[in-house]
């Protein structure tokens, strides 16, 4: 089965499995696991932040960030289809009584700062207090321009807002831009980085940020049940995610370009080749049912995800260029049988 649903399906590398089996461990809730400490140190140094915290998931990492930036009755401004708003169970509202104010993303994955300014609430007891702006990079596989990040930082400072980045795929963004990841992370008060997507770790994210934010997040992690004991077994894989696996992301990007070209001539699909910036290909199903096409593709040995009338195909470390032709052939058979 060729699995293109997400880069979360990657499996730990052989080197990761070896490192996990040999990891030196301690009790991380007591702050005594040396491998977790090393991962957090490497993450903070790599992203240029004061501190970092290892968490079991990206959802919990983002949630701890939101809870650390905001208090009950506060508000965060976020993209309408952002992961922190749409795909994390409403955690900020449920656990923190934090109100989301969603706005539509611009075509490049940014939020229009003029629209953000209009959404900031006045200092009035009728309204929630706007405290935080959340961005996402990459957003739907698209990379936010560096110039926009400068503007966003200046905007947040001007309006007294915190600035959080859901940087689950921040290393994809840095590879695409050809710049050190610090050129992105330095603009934010907190950044959530997923280790278990294209970077192949079996579990985990790191939240990087100011010492104050990370201190608060550590307490929230414990309250949310994210305090782990001998977590160095997992952190050992995360270290290799950051130090070894980033170099392979360009291959994923190249394969996404090749895949988009291979599928570009199918009359039943519409693909914007220019929109393929990192490791995601979006294909609009022009005729018939997306769900029926997905089911048929699965029977042909290819798994894809989708929403509304669009398929999402995500390349990753466990997918290689030799599998592109079989994927295209599966689409050909699927369309033939459905038409």
SEZARO-249827 format. One record per residue (C-alpha): residue in three letters; z, y, x; chain. Coordinates in nm, 4 decimals. Layout:
residues N
ALA/Z/Y/X/A
...
***
This chain:
residues 339
UNK/0.0000/0.0000/0.0000/A
UNK/-0.1003/0.3424/0.1363/A
UNK/0.1679/0.5870/0.0255/A
UNK/0.0655/0.9527/0.0059/A
UNK/0.3236/1.0619/-0.2511/A
UNK/0.5322/1.2543/0.0028/A
UNK/0.6304/1.2704/0.3687/A
UNK/0.9741/1.1507/0.2546/A
UNK/0.8350/0.7955/0.2657/A
UNK/0.8308/0.7951/0.6462/A
UNK/1.0396/0.5259/0.8105/A
UNK/1.2571/0.5743/1.1185/A
UNK/1.0731/0.5162/1.4438/A
UNK/1.1553/0.2359/1.6850/A
UNK/1.3243/0.4883/1.9120/A
UNK/1.5353/0.6114/1.6216/A
UNK/1.6472/0.2608/1.5309/A
UNK/1.7514/0.2001/1.8909/A
UNK/1.9370/0.5323/1.9111/A
UNK/2.1149/0.4588/1.5833/A
UNK/2.2301/0.1180/1.7042/A
UNK/2.3698/0.2677/2.0242/A
UNK/2.5124/0.5922/1.8827/A
UNK/2.8550/0.7032/1.9977/A
UNK/3.0550/0.7832/1.6847/A
UNK/3.3805/0.9315/1.5599/A
UNK/3.5178/1.0683/1.2340/A
UNK/3.2987/1.3632/1.1406/A
UNK/3.5308/1.4867/0.8641/A
UNK/3.7811/1.5437/1.1426/A
UNK/3.5018/1.7048/1.3446/A
UNK/3.5210/1.4262/1.6023/A
UNK/3.1812/1.2562/1.5891/A
UNK/3.0138/1.3411/1.9233/A
UNK/2.6629/1.2559/1.8057/A
UNK/2.6931/1.4761/1.4972/A
UNK/2.8271/1.7561/1.7167/A
UNK/2.5291/1.7134/1.9495/A
UNK/2.2813/1.7220/1.6595/A
UNK/2.4390/2.0383/1.5208/A
UNK/2.4350/2.2006/1.8643/A
UNK/2.0689/2.1107/1.9199/A
UNK/1.9725/2.2342/1.5723/A
UNK/2.1504/2.5684/1.6175/A
UNK/2.0002/2.6185/1.9634/A
UNK/1.6511/2.5222/1.8471/A
UNK/1.6571/2.7603/1.5498/A
UNK/1.8472/3.0316/1.7359/A
UNK/2.1420/3.0442/1.4962/A
UNK/2.5154/3.0691/1.5543/A
UNK/2.5976/2.7319/1.4028/A
UNK/2.4613/2.4317/1.2138/A
UNK/2.5928/2.1659/0.9773/A
UNK/2.4669/1.8108/0.9209/A
UNK/2.4380/1.7137/0.5533/A
UNK/2.3182/1.3986/0.3776/A
UNK/2.0295/1.5648/0.1905/A
UNK/1.8167/1.8749/0.1610/A
UNK/1.9402/1.9268/-0.1935/A
UNK/2.3006/1.9416/-0.0758/A
UNK/2.2047/2.1610/0.2191/A
UNK/2.0385/2.4189/-0.0062/A
UNK/2.3240/2.3960/-0.2571/A
UNK/2.5884/2.4553/0.0103/A
UNK/2.3896/2.7573/0.1283/A
UNK/2.3685/2.9067/-0.2220/A
UNK/2.7376/2.8445/-0.2857/A
UNK/2.8238/3.0047/0.0477/A
UNK/2.6161/3.3158/-0.0165/A
UNK/2.7153/3.3675/-0.3802/A
UNK/3.0210/3.3618/-0.6046/A
UNK/3.0598/3.2873/-0.9759/A
UNK/2.8594/3.5365/-1.1784/A
UNK/2.6243/3.6187/-0.8930/A
UNK/2.2475/3.5760/-0.8996/A
UNK/1.9812/3.4556/-0.6602/A
UNK/1.6126/3.5462/-0.6831/A
UNK/1.3799/3.2535/-0.6240/A
UNK/1.0280/3.1252/-0.6850/A
UNK/0.9474/2.9792/-1.0262/A
UNK/0.8425/2.6459/-0.8736/A
UNK/1.0724/2.6591/-0.5697/A
UNK/1.2574/2.3426/-0.4812/A
UNK/1.5960/2.5169/-0.4956/A
UNK/1.5265/2.6211/-0.8541/A
UNK/1.3099/2.3520/-1.0145/A
UNK/1.3809/2.0282/-0.8309/A
UNK/1.7503/2.0277/-0.7418/A
UNK/1.9077/1.9620/-1.0796/A
UNK/2.0198/2.3194/-1.1423/A
UNK/2.3032/2.2622/-0.8958/A
UNK/2.3724/2.6286/-0.8228/A
UNK/2.4256/2.6984/-1.1929/A
UNK/2.6170/2.3759/-1.2586/A
UNK/2.8523/2.3813/-0.9599/A
UNK/2.8649/2.7499/-0.8707/A
UNK/2.7976/2.9392/-1.1951/A
UNK/2.5215/3.1149/-1.0004/A
UNK/2.2401/3.2504/-1.2142/A
UNK/1.8819/3.1969/-1.0954/A
UNK/1.6240/3.4687/-1.1462/A
UNK/1.2883/3.2944/-1.0973/A
UNK/0.9681/3.4827/-1.0226/A
UNK/0.6109/3.3582/-0.9902/A
UNK/0.4938/3.2795/-0.6401/A
UNK/0.1977/3.4684/-0.5023/A
UNK/-0.1083/3.2590/-0.4053/A
UNK/0.0060/3.2519/-0.0403/A
UNK/0.3495/3.1133/-0.1285/A
UNK/0.5357/3.4420/-0.0927/A
UNK/0.7297/3.6410/-0.3490/A
UNK/0.5983/3.9912/-0.4213/A
UNK/0.8745/4.2139/-0.2857/A
UNK/0.7950/4.4843/-0.5411/A
UNK/0.8590/4.2275/-0.8152/A
UNK/1.1765/4.1197/-0.6385/A
UNK/1.2934/4.4820/-0.6270/A
UNK/1.2286/4.5179/-1.0005/A
UNK/1.4316/4.2018/-1.0665/A
UNK/1.7421/4.3197/-0.8782/A
UNK/2.0081/4.3993/-1.1353/A
UNK/2.1858/4.7364/-1.1474/A
UNK/2.5579/4.7564/-1.0750/A
UNK/2.6574/4.7162/-1.4366/A
UNK/2.8952/4.4657/-1.6040/A
UNK/2.6148/4.3655/-1.8407/A
UNK/2.4335/4.1904/-1.5567/A
UNK/2.4895/3.9220/-1.2982/A
UNK/2.5248/4.0594/-0.9464/A
UNK/2.2097/4.0032/-0.7407/A
UNK/2.3275/3.8728/-0.4041/A
UNK/2.0602/3.6500/-0.2514/A
UNK/1.6861/3.6136/-0.2022/A
UNK/1.5575/3.2583/-0.1465/A
UNK/1.2213/3.1892/0.0133/A
UNK/1.0451/2.8603/0.0889/A
UNK/0.8393/2.7759/0.3987/A
UNK/0.6192/2.5830/0.3715/A
UNK/0.5614/2.6405/0.0006/A
UNK/0.3216/2.3886/-0.1498/A
UNK/0.1978/2.3262/0.2032/A
UNK/0.1280/2.6965/0.2590/A
UNK/0.2777/2.8907/0.5490/A
UNK/0.4352/3.2321/0.4976/A
UNK/0.2850/3.4979/0.7285/A
UNK/0.5138/3.6212/1.0054/A
UNK/0.4506/3.9805/0.8998/A
UNK/0.5831/3.8974/0.5532/A
UNK/0.9031/3.7539/0.7003/A
UNK/0.9638/4.0828/0.8824/A
UNK/0.9165/4.2702/0.5558/A
UNK/1.1467/4.0314/0.3699/A
UNK/1.4249/4.0808/0.6255/A
UNK/1.3934/4.4579/0.6053/A
UNK/1.3886/4.4351/0.2257/A
UNK/1.7016/4.2185/0.2126/A
UNK/1.8876/4.4544/0.4440/A
UNK/1.7825/4.7581/0.2429/A
UNK/1.9061/4.6048/-0.0820/A
UNK/2.2180/4.4387/0.0570/A
UNK/2.0963/4.0860/-0.0101/A
UNK/2.1491/3.7671/0.1818/A
UNK/1.8302/3.5854/0.2829/A
UNK/1.8080/3.2047/0.2662/A
UNK/1.5124/2.9890/0.3604/A
UNK/1.4449/2.6475/0.2194/A
UNK/1.2784/2.5450/0.5434/A
UNK/1.2520/2.1759/0.4640/A
UNK/0.9175/2.1839/0.6481/A
UNK/0.9817/2.4837/0.8747/A
UNK/0.8536/2.2897/1.1756/A
UNK/0.5222/2.2324/0.9956/A
UNK/0.5047/2.6089/0.9557/A
UNK/0.5773/2.6751/1.3227/A
UNK/0.3180/2.4183/1.4330/A
UNK/0.0562/2.5712/1.2037/A
UNK/0.1281/2.9202/1.3334/A
UNK/0.1518/2.8022/1.6940/A
UNK/0.4805/2.9848/1.7511/A
UNK/0.8368/2.8785/1.8346/A
UNK/1.0366/2.7968/1.5247/A
UNK/1.2728/3.0839/1.6108/A
UNK/0.9920/3.3267/1.5233/A
UNK/1.0518/3.2109/1.1653/A
UNK/1.4234/3.1308/1.1544/A
UNK/1.5442/3.4530/1.3169/A
UNK/1.4758/3.6504/1.0001/A
UNK/1.7192/3.4519/0.7837/A
UNK/2.0942/3.4303/0.7346/A
UNK/2.0636/3.0584/0.6615/A
UNK/1.7897/2.7978/0.6931/A
UNK/1.7869/2.4448/0.5519/A
UNK/1.5816/2.1990/0.7596/A
UNK/1.4968/1.8490/0.6378/A
UNK/1.5011/1.5739/0.9001/A
UNK/1.3860/1.2951/0.6675/A
UNK/1.0411/1.4207/0.5674/A
UNK/0.7689/1.4465/0.8311/A
UNK/1.0289/1.4214/1.1064/A
UNK/1.0989/1.0570/1.0121/A
UNK/1.4800/1.0413/1.0072/A
UNK/1.6058/0.8001/0.7407/A
UNK/1.8603/1.0486/0.6005/A
UNK/1.9741/1.4036/0.6426/A
UNK/1.9196/1.7767/0.6699/A
UNK/2.0756/2.0471/0.8824/A
UNK/2.1837/2.3848/0.7511/A
UNK/2.1574/2.6469/1.0231/A
UNK/2.2900/3.0007/1.0013/A
UNK/2.5626/3.2467/1.0794/A
UNK/2.9050/3.1202/1.1701/A
UNK/3.0451/3.2645/0.8484/A
UNK/2.7920/3.0908/0.6244/A
UNK/2.8260/2.7575/0.8034/A
UNK/3.2053/2.7799/0.7862/A
UNK/3.1892/2.8217/0.4099/A
UNK/2.9246/2.5514/0.3804/A
UNK/3.1463/2.2999/0.5598/A
UNK/3.4119/2.3439/0.2919/A
UNK/3.1526/2.3138/0.0138/A
UNK/3.0095/2.0002/0.1750/A
UNK/3.3486/1.8352/0.1511/A
UNK/3.3958/1.9424/-0.2114/A
UNK/3.0523/1.8074/-0.3031/A
UNK/3.1236/1.4687/-0.1502/A
UNK/2.9060/1.5196/0.1560/A
UNK/3.1779/1.4657/0.4137/A
UNK/3.0745/1.1521/0.6025/A
UNK/3.2785/0.9555/0.8542/A
UNK/3.0973/0.7817/1.1423/A
UNK/2.7845/0.9805/1.0644/A
UNK/2.6661/0.9743/1.4239/A
UNK/2.4697/0.6613/1.3357/A
UNK/2.2513/0.8872/1.1171/A
UNK/2.2700/1.1949/1.3383/A
UNK/2.1234/0.9974/1.6294/A
UNK/1.7966/0.9695/1.4377/A
UNK/1.8138/1.3381/1.3463/A
UNK/1.8349/1.4352/1.7126/A
UNK/1.5060/1.2572/1.7778/A
UNK/1.3557/1.4259/1.4708/A
UNK/1.4008/1.7633/1.6344/A
UNK/1.3447/1.6715/1.9985/A
UNK/1.0617/1.4172/1.9669/A
UNK/0.8910/1.4097/1.6275/A
UNK/0.7852/1.7741/1.5977/A
UNK/0.5062/1.7074/1.8456/A
UNK/0.3378/1.4689/1.5984/A
UNK/0.3144/1.7144/1.3082/A
UNK/-0.0206/1.8498/1.4259/A
UNK/-0.1651/1.5005/1.3740/A
UNK/-0.0462/1.5128/1.0127/A
UNK/-0.2142/1.8499/0.9663/A
UNK/-0.5382/1.7232/1.1186/A
UNK/-0.5344/1.4162/0.8947/A
UNK/-0.4843/1.6350/0.5879/A
UNK/-0.7959/1.8318/0.6809/A
UNK/-0.9948/1.5107/0.7295/A
UNK/-0.8666/1.3678/0.4022/A
UNK/-0.9601/1.6827/0.2107/A
UNK/-1.3120/1.6691/0.3538/A
UNK/-1.3466/1.2992/0.2699/A
UNK/-1.2550/1.3669/-0.0932/A
UNK/-1.4347/1.6981/-0.1227/A
UNK/-1.7611/1.5587/-0.2612/A
UNK/-1.6072/1.3610/-0.5474/A
UNK/-1.7356/1.5207/-0.8707/A
UNK/-1.4108/1.4348/-1.0485/A
UNK/-1.1964/1.6294/-0.8024/A
UNK/-1.1738/1.9951/-0.7094/A
UNK/-1.0225/2.0699/-0.3668/A
UNK/-0.9888/2.4084/-0.2027/A
UNK/-1.0433/2.3179/0.1604/A
UNK/-0.9123/2.6552/0.2777/A
UNK/-0.5788/2.5903/0.1046/A
UNK/-0.5077/2.2870/0.3242/A
UNK/-0.2898/2.4530/0.5859/A
UNK/-0.0417/2.1835/0.6848/A
UNK/0.0055/1.8260/0.5589/A
UNK/-0.0653/1.8612/0.1863/A
UNK/-0.3889/1.8217/-0.0069/A
UNK/-0.3995/1.9331/-0.3701/A
UNK/-0.6842/1.7979/-0.5834/A
UNK/-0.7435/1.9123/-0.9401/A
UNK/-0.8615/1.6310/-1.1665/A
UNK/-1.1610/1.7826/-1.3434/A
UNK/-1.2288/1.5072/-1.5956/A
UNK/-1.0075/1.2517/-1.7633/A
UNK/-0.6361/1.1932/-1.7335/A
UNK/-0.4455/1.2566/-1.4126/A
UNK/-0.1901/0.9934/-1.5122/A
UNK/-0.4612/0.7326/-1.5720/A
UNK/-0.6201/0.8126/-1.2361/A
UNK/-0.2865/0.7824/-1.0577/A
UNK/-0.2204/0.4455/-1.2205/A
UNK/-0.5643/0.3188/-1.1280/A
UNK/-0.5211/0.4403/-0.7702/A
UNK/-0.1944/0.2487/-0.7487/A
UNK/-0.3705/-0.0666/-0.8585/A
UNK/-0.6213/0.0030/-0.5804/A
UNK/-0.3406/0.0207/-0.3246/A
UNK/-0.2970/0.3983/-0.2924/A
UNK/0.0045/0.5887/-0.4250/A
UNK/-0.0194/0.9625/-0.4935/A
UNK/0.1942/1.2131/-0.6823/A
UNK/0.0942/1.4872/-0.9208/A
UNK/0.1798/1.7412/-1.1874/A
UNK/-0.0180/1.8779/-1.4791/A
UNK/-0.3858/1.8284/-1.3874/A
UNK/-0.3397/1.8174/-1.0096/A
UNK/-0.2825/1.5412/-0.7563/A
UNK/-0.0780/1.5956/-0.4405/A
UNK/-0.1558/1.3897/-0.1314/A
UNK/0.0801/1.4286/0.1642/A
UNK/-0.0055/1.3038/0.5125/A
UNK/0.2738/1.1893/0.7425/A
UNK/0.3668/0.9925/1.0558/A
UNK/0.3091/0.6535/0.8901/A
UNK/-0.0416/0.7518/0.7767/A
UNK/-0.3291/0.7498/1.0226/A
UNK/-0.6916/0.8619/1.0301/A
UNK/-0.8175/0.5046/0.9931/A
UNK/-0.6695/0.4958/0.6420/A
UNK/-0.8758/0.7898/0.5155/A
UNK/-1.1863/0.5813/0.4469/A
UNK/-0.9911/0.3227/0.2433/A
UNK/-0.8341/0.6044/0.0407/A
UNK/-1.1765/0.7530/-0.0334/A
UNK/-1.3063/0.4088/-0.1290/A
UNK/-1.0110/0.3594/-0.3643/A
UNK/-1.0906/0.6901/-0.5351/A
UNK/-1.4532/0.5840/-0.5709/A
UNK/-1.3561/0.2563/-0.7391/A
UNK/-1.0979/0.4295/-0.9566/A
UNK/-1.3442/0.6892/-1.0879/A
UNK/-1.6083/0.4215/-1.1444/A
UNK/-1.3738/0.2092/-1.3530/A
UNK/-1.2428/0.5038/-1.5557/A
UNK/-1.5843/0.6513/-1.6406/A
***
